[in-house]
Amino acid sequence: MSSRNDKGWGRLFLATSAIAIVWTLVLPWIGAQPFVRSRIESLDTQGIDPAALYYTDLEAMPRLESDVAATLQAHPDAFW
């Protein structure tokens, strides 16, 4: 029984280590790549928070909603 329990702890340690390595080394490295860095800067410039849970959480949404409302008022059939 102890051997089985030790295997479980070993697997937990390996899984936790793998997640920690990906989180602390791999993801920051990917984020530093030119393509990803330019995308991140573009989102920052536009005021878009990619971690927002809902689109309504974004600072840019009130402006976008008013743009859509103005377009719908000027062209009622624009989106359908």
C-alpha positions, 0 to 999 in steps of 0.5 A: 500500500505504501508503494502505491501511495508513494507513486501518487505523491511522485505523480503529484510532484511531477505534475506540480513541477511541470505546471510550475516550469511551464508557468514560470519559464515557458509562458514568459518566454512565449510572451517575450517573442516578437509576435506575441509581444506586439499583440500584447502591446496592441491590446494594451494600446486599445485598452483591451484586457484579455483577462476580462471575464465578459466583454462588458468588463472592458474599458473600451466597451462603452465607446464601442456600444455607442458606435454600434448604437449610432450605426444602427440608428443611421442604418437599421438593417446594418447587422441583419 
